Amino acid sequence: MKLASSPGEGLSRAQFNSLYREHSGPLCAYLTRCLRGDRAEAEGVTQEAFLKAWERLGDLREESAFKSWLYSIALNVLRQRKRKLRPLAVETLEAECGRPSPERHASDRQELSRALSALDGLPDEQREAVLLVRMQNMKFREAAEVLGVPENTVKTRVRRGLIALADALDL
């Protein structure tokens, strides 16, 4: 896929749509967790991030860097919007995972709720790093690019976040 030097140039709408289909779901899931379960706001941030990506396509120099570049854009959009958002409640199990099946045990619901609450209790920097590295399977280097910090800072944030999660969950 040829990279563009201006919005839309060198990349067809179909190619960009393909990138959207590939990355929008995981990006929206990541943003939902960053926003402590506000799926509607995450969808809005996802849409705005892709719009900005299309407009700034000329800034992308390596096709292989699209994912980290897109996540950087999304985090910038999120941070701009976050100043305007009211505090958000932890989402219910149904909002995150769909309706639980009848076979699902109450203890499973409680454990998931505890884990989500513990994740939501992390400072933003730790939660963002943990979600990128552990849930989005980014390498520390990629997460560092997304967050705009050194790789060792990401490693520290992930380590501290995982320790805090383990403490909160009594692991």
C-alpha positions in Angstrom: 0.0 0.0 0.0 1.5 3.3 -1.1 1.6 6.1 1.6 0.0 9.4 0.9 1.6 12.8 0.9 -1.7 14.6 1.4 -5.2 13.6 2.7 -6.5 10.7 0.7 -3.6 10.8 -1.9 -2.1 7.4 -2.7 -4.5 5.5 -0.5 -7.9 4.6 -1.9 -11.1 4.8 0.1 -11.3 1.0 -0.1 -7.8 0.6 1.4 -8.6 3.1 4.2 -11.9 1.3 4.8 -9.9 -1.9 5.1 -7.6 -0.3 7.7 -10.7 0.9 9.5 -12.3 -2.6 9.6 -9.0 -4.0 10.9 -8.3 -1.5 13.6 -11.5 0.2 14.7 -12.8 -2.7 16.9 -9.6 -3.1 18.9 -9.1 0.6 19.2 -12.7 1.2 20.4 -12.3 -1.6 23.0 -9.0 0.0 24.2 -10.7 3.4 24.4 -13.7 2.0 26.2 -11.4 0.7 29.0 -9.5 4.0 29.1 -12.8 5.7 29.5 -13.9 3.3 32.3 -16.6 1.7 30.2 -18.1 4.7 28.3 -18.6 2.8 25.0 -20.5 5.7 23.3 -17.7 8.2 24.1 -15.1 5.6 22.9 -16.9 5.1 19.6 -16.9 8.9 19.2 -13.2 9.1 19.9 -12.6 6.2 17.5 -14.4 8.0 14.7 -12.7 11.3 15.3 -9.3 9.5 15.4 -9.9 7.9 12.0 -11.0 11.2 10.6 -7.8 12.8 11.8 -5.8 9.9 10.5 -7.3 10.4 7.1 -6.6 14.1 7.2 -3.0 13.5 8.3 -2.2 10.5 6.2 0.7 12.4 4.7 2.4 12.5 8.2 2.6 8.7 8.2 6.0 7.6 6.9 6.0 3.9 7.4 3.0 1.7 6.6 4.1 -0.7 9.4 3.7 2.1 11.9 0.0 2.7 11.2 -1.3 1.0 14.4 0.9 2.9 16.8 0.4 6.2 14.8 -3.4 5.7 15.0 -3.4 4.9 18.7 -1.3 8.1 19.3 -3.9 10.1 17.4 -6.7 8.5 19.4 -5.0 9.1 22.7 -4.6 12.8 21.8 -8.3 13.0 20.9 -9.2 11.3 24.1 -7.1 13.6 26.2 -8.6 16.6 24.5 -12.1 15.3 25.2 -11.4 14.0 28.7 -11.2 17.5 30.1 -14.9 18.0 29.3 -16.1 14.6 30.5 -17.9 14.0 33.8 -16.7 11.1 36.0 -17.8 7.8 34.6 -19.1 4.8 36.5 -17.7 1.3 36.0 -19.7 -0.4 33.3 -21.8 -3.5 34.0 -20.9 -6.9 32.9 -23.6 -6.8 30.2 -22.2 -3.6 28.7 -18.7 -5.1 28.4 -19.4 -8.7 27.5 -23.0 -9.0 26.4 -25.7 -10.8 28.3 -24.3 -13.4 30.5 -25.4 -17.0 29.7 -27.5 -18.7 32.3 -24.6 -21.1 33.0 -22.4 -18.2 34.1 -21.8 -18.4 37.8 -22.3 -15.5 40.1 -18.7 -15.8 41.3 -17.5 -15.3 37.7 -19.5 -12.0 37.5 -18.1 -10.8 40.8 -14.5 -11.6 39.8 -14.9 -9.8 36.5 -16.5 -6.8 38.2 -13.7 -6.7 40.7 -11.1 -6.9 38.0 -12.7 -4.1 36.0 -13.0 -2.0 39.1 -9.4 -2.6 39.9 -8.4 -1.6 36.4 -10.5 1.5 36.6 -8.8 2.4 39.8 -5.4 2.6 38.3 -4.0 6.1 37.5 -4.6 7.0 33.8 -1.0 6.6 32.8 -0.8 3.1 34.3 -4.1 2.0 32.9 -3.3 3.2 29.4 0.1 1.4 29.5 -1.3 -1.8 30.8 -4.1 -1.8 28.3 -1.8 -1.2 25.3 0.8 -3.8 26.3 -1.4 -6.5 27.9 -4.8 -6.2 26.1 -3.7 -4.7 22.7 -0.5 -6.9 22.6 1.7 -4.0 21.7 5.4 -4.2 22.3 6.8 -1.8 24.9 8.4 0.2 22.0 5.1 0.6 20.2 3.3 1.6 23.4 6.0 4.1 24.1 5.4 5.7 20.6 1.7 5.8 21.3 2.1 7.4 24.7 4.9 9.7 23.7 7.2 8.5 26.5 10.4 6.5 26.7 10.2 2.7 26.5 11.4 2.3 30.1 8.7 4.6 31.3 6.1 2.3 29.7 7.8 -0.7 31.4 7.6 1.0 34.7 4.0 2.0 34.3 3.0 -1.5 33.3 4.9 -3.1 36.2 3.4 -0.7 38.7 -0.1 -1.2 37.2 0.2 -4.9 37.3 1.4 -4.8 40.9 -1.5 -2.6 41.9 -4.0 -4.9 40.1 -2.5 -7.9 41.9 -2.8 -6.1 45.2 -6.4 -5.0 44.6 -7.4 -8.5 43.6 -5.4 -10.2 46.4 -3.4 -12.3 44.0 
